[in-house]
Amino acid sequence: MTKLEESIVYLLAQEEDGRMGILRLAKYLYLADYIFAKTFGKKQTFTGAYSRFKYGPVPVAFYNAINELKKDNIRRDGNVITLVKGTRSLEKLSEKEKACLKKISLDFKGKVLKKVIDASYSTEPMKEIKAKEEAIGEELTFEDLNFKGVQIHPLIDDNIEVNKKEFEEYLKNDA
C-alpha cells in the first residue's frame, strides 16, 4: 500500500463503524498533512500532492487510491467509504504521521462536514489559491496547492529537548 492508501485505511479504522463520507475523508487527509507541515516544518505532504477541487483540497492520487483499496480493504457505496478488512500493518506511516491523522479524526469527530471544509479553506495553501481566484475572478479548479508557504507554528521549537525524567516527575506532581 502507498502512504496515501495506508492513511485512508488508518482514518477509516478510527471511525467506530469504519465508515466515512468521501468528501470528509479527503479533507481529513489534507488537514492531517497541513498539521504535519505546521508542526514539523515539512514543506511537502506525506500523502502526496493536492489539487483544488470544487469543495476544496483533494489528494491528486485520491481516486486512484480508493480504486486500489476497493480490491481488498474498502467498499464504496455512493459517497460513503467503508473499511471491510482490518488495518493490517501500516508500515509506511511514521508515528508522527499517524498522530496527525488521529488528531484530525478526534478534533472533527461529531462535527458537521461544513466545519471540516471551512477548516481546510482556512489554511495558507487554500488562502493562496482563493487570493489568486479573487484576482482573476474565476475558480481555479485543479490548481495545485503549495505547502511551501506553511510556516511552523511559532510555539513549536524543534530544539526543545524534554528530559524524560523531568517530564515523568511533572506528570506525577500534576496528578
Buried (B, 14 or more C-beta within 10 A) or exposed (E): BBBBBBBBBBBBBBBEEBBBBBBBBBBBBBBBBBBBBBBBEBEEBBBBBBBBBEEBBBBBBBEBBBEBBEEEBBBEEEEEBBBEEEEEEBEBBEEEBBBBBBBBBEBBEEEEEEEBBEBBBEBBBBEBBBEEBEEEEEEEEEBBBBBEEBEBEEEEEEEEEEEEEEEEEEEEEEE
